[in-house]
């Protein structure tokens, strides 16, 4: 009996599960047992495929690109039936990728892989990559708008490269992404962390991992924190706050060392994103200690000990929801987050990072929260983390979205006689 799994946990899915129904001896067949490893080349192929379809040229240009790069594009792929492809296609691998582009991810994984995507991934409230890439404000790259009162930056530290992003903010949390990139800079317009060729190690051949990260942080800080950024009225401004990801185990100590020793020590600060789920203790219930600075789902605790460097801790789930809410605000409204330039295609990779996660509403401890998860394991989400970090930095600098002001009220005055009486 042949079955097709349409959605998770449907009848076919249950019958094919040998743990649940061993008597059926079900076997789940797939068109592709492992996908090609070179995502960057296939991303370029997808662009040519879409361009050809829009121009009524078919797949000829995409096929020629595949022909010229076939060895690299086939690497890592394993298909069930190598002869399954159309006459105008060169291989079963190309045929499978064409089907995925034509039918869409959800239909492909259900009809051809018998592994339908989890239904919880669908969230109608989240913008698509195309919608995000089209949220353009017309500003030049690296230019801040007149109304911006703070420039913030976030650096996401990875073993191969540093991902960074600079954003300008108005007091009401209207935001503008004004620049972003990697250190070292990549020659390709579309790439993944897994297959980048210019790595931290390649820029510091004699240094170990920590030394390469430190040297790259210095170069990036000089290039961004050490310069002035032009405002659209001609005035020059500087970055007010730069947070640096200190969560990655191998880099945590070197990030703290850099923040202590940098000539930009007054601007840079280590940061730690915390996954606060429905069952976790929320930041609002954090017991504030003397000297702590507490804001909207972030806090800067008093520190002692070996590191002795003030850092910020923030709720990643809350701030990812916050950023996506800003992206969903229409252009022109307060609290809208937009991108520089006038060409959506230049932000395609950034947009893919921003939609790399989906949210699931969960309940626990009497509250409902958004919990964010990667759509597919291994997807790059580094610039999403950067936008989130920039928003946290803006909150630290004083940006406030209407209705979220958490500043404490005035303290009641206590008479000296009352204090003296309490001591007796």
Beta strands, then each sheet from edge to edge (+ up, - down):
strand 1: 32-34
strand 2: 78-79
strand 3: 143-144
strand 4: 150-157
strand 5: 162-169
strand 6: 175-183
strand 7: 229-231
strand 8: 236-237
strand 9: 241-245
strand 10: 268-274
strand 11: 293-295
strand 12: 298-300
strand 13: 311-315
strand 14: 337-339
strand 15: 357-364
strand 16: 367-374
sheet 1: 1+ 2-
sheet 2: 3+ 7+ 8-
sheet 3: 11+ 12- 13+ 10+ 9+ 4+ 5- 6+ 14+
sheet 4: 15+ 16-
end
